[in-house]
Amino acid sequence: KCVCLFFSPENPMFVCLCLSGMNAAVRATVRVGLYTGAKVYFVHEGYQGLVDGGDNIKLATWESVSMMLQLGGTVIGSARCMDFRAREGRMKAALNLVKLGITNLCVIGGDGSLTGANQFRTEWSTLLVDLVKAGKISNDEAKTSSHLNIVGMVGSIDNDFCGTDMTIGTDSALHRIIEVVDAITTTAQSHQRTFILEVMGRHCGYLALVTALACGADWVFIPEMPPDEGWEGHLCRRLADQRARGCRLNVIIVAEGAMGRDGKPIGSEDIKKLVEKNLGFDTRTTVLGHVQRGGTPSAFDRILGSRMGVEAVMALLEATPETPACVVSLSGNQAVRLPLMECVQVTKDVTTAMAENRWEDAIKLRGKSFENNWNTYKMLAHINPPDTKSNINVAIVNVGAPCAGMNAAVRSAVRIGIIQGHNMLAVHDGFEGLAHGNIEPITWTGVSGWTGKGGSELGTKRVLPSKFIEEISLTIAKFNIHSLVIIGGFEAFMGGLELVTAREKYEELCIPMVVIPATVSNNVPGSDFSIGADTALNTITSTCDRIKQSAAGTKRRVFIIETMGGYCGYLATMAGLAAGADAAYIYEDKFGIRDLEMNVEHLVQKMKTDVKRGLILRNEKCNANYTTDFIFALYSEEGKGVFDCRKNILGHMQQGGTPTPFDRNFGTKMGSKAVLWLTEKLKEVYRHGRIFANTPDSACVLGMRKRALTFQPLAELNEQTDFEHRIPKTSWWLKLRPIMKILAKYNISLDTSEHAHMEHVIKKRVSMPAPLMKKHKEEVEEEEE
């Protein structure tokens, strides 16, 4: 028996806070728990419900978690609870669990809540002894419930829990913030104003830092790294310099817990007075407040919550009395399990480091993702271009279909290149523009405001370079191009390969090249994620939400939605998870008429329940014969008298729109890393007064692989590519498809062979003093033995 808890992500003694994405975790936990044959209970009103018992602890059903994915907050409630802080309260909670035979707790919250849960587990045996002595439970009941297993999922918009790259609710909060930033930016540009935005983050600056990266802010104040002494003058010079360069607005992001080196708070009003007094700029402040906690969950948070819920149930099923309480975390695109108290300890270590003014340690303790964000921000916002030039010319070209986030990558690449002393060249209209010499210098201010723009400001075409190889080589020689950044989808990958192949004949092409994957299809070999895919996924998910709402109102209606992606089923699969689809047809997961019949029968049975609606997704090239029209006709005919059908082809709306925070941040980091890599590669290949790069590792794809950004030679990716269908031969996300089917109530088997194993957060995250590191190493070696 499992109990699904929701309570305060901050601290049990305070009012509980609701976060977007929590309901996805609750839904997944309930449904996977039921799938495994467990009884699953809701605890309403958090710890208070656990203490009070009665109707606060209710049996969960499959239908009880329907239509939850798109809801913010929590459907099972949360409340203030002082009782659980006392042993007497925890004894009442233990009694309620024992009487129901509950021995597994799935806890969703922050470090305070999870610490409380661990304390509950630690003293469980003594609580049972006291209950037996008091005559409230029998010896048999105590024996049956002798051990309590606990697994945690981290919910906090601040992303302040060490051990995970992202906590549930953070991405949705960033969506709310960026919506406001984009709206404010337009008025600020019109009136040439300085805007100061205060975002949440009492003890963690993640929201402020990522917001600063995502909107190209001039300055950010975060608790982990107070500004240096004399920052007031530095800030004013920075803002004045930006205005002198032609920028019509300034944006400053402030975390609510920001402070100076002296420990005094730095508030948005303090900064406003400083700017107005020293510069005379028209300045406005906006404190976003609790708007950041609400709203519809993002696709990322829904998928994260669903994956964490599944992994949490698996962790409980595999737990033994010796297994420490664990927390399910995200590292890159991998679900990992970490000892709960190790994570809590490192989170406390951050606070300690900040209290002791060890700011660099505080940044590192936050984790690699936070540290990378900080370093990228520093480079883009605090380093001035050098006076001496490198005489290196770096060209940037967009290739293939446009997508949101391309411009963020271009902006970052241009500015990092300028900081390195390079001359940056913009190539318009893809490889065709490169062949025809449609090239011009691009400056620092030339990319101002590009982070939040959708599409491709440089212009892009699908044309491959093979038909223009000679013209391209002449253009490279004419403009003295020393390296090339290619941003795009499968055409960018193919184009890069063609340029590398042509090096044998054209020496001008022997220059370092890097391909940055940017496509809604997410089909570029060498990378688990592509810029633009997250924005497209959110567009599909929000459309599916509206469609499901329509279907829920009319009853007995099934919608069939066609998504983009070519032969790649990433969008259909992930949107199916995020929107709660009944099926998603893709090329990689072969299907036939028997599968279609089974799906129709599944919907017929579904219409007999309280959930009288259906959602089917179809990838545009999943099957040449089973087209969207065919599937629509089949469902309409076979469902006659039971349900009716509608179809929607989403089309190019999936390529448009402003980039999501994820795509802005991802594009910014990819552009930065690509140019820094080219800079080092140029040093390696500079021989006898010229640049000559003809080795495989001088032309690479920059991609996210599991937990890190890596450079992989284009030539080595040949074996991993299905060129006929323009997709990689293997895709990590295919392992998530069984989860989607189980959550839709299909009776299939779930492969648990690759579920996460327990890791150690300290070994992964913390740079410890030598004596402590030696002691920890000995402990780890002893444990491994």
Beta strands, then each sheet from edge to edge (+ up, - down):
strand 1: 2-6
strand 2: 40-43
strand 3: 57-59
strand 4: 104-109
strand 5: 149-154
strand 6: 194-199
strand 7: 219-221
strand 8: 250-255
strand 9: 283-287
strand 10: 326-331
strand 11: 334-339
strand 12: 393-399
strand 13: 423-427
strand 14: 439-441
strand 15: 483-488
strand 16: 513-517
strand 17: 557-563
strand 18: 583-585
strand 19: 613-619
strand 20: 644-649
strand 21: 686-687
strand 22: 690-691
strand 23: 699-705
strand 24: 708-713
strand 25: 721-722
strand 26: 727-728
sheet 1: 3+ 2- 1- 4- 5- 10- 11+
sheet 2: 7+ 8+ 6+ 9+
sheet 3: 14+ 13- 12- 15- 16- 23- 24+
sheet 4: 18+ 19+ 17+ 20+
sheet 5: 21+ 22-
sheet 6: 25+ 26-
end
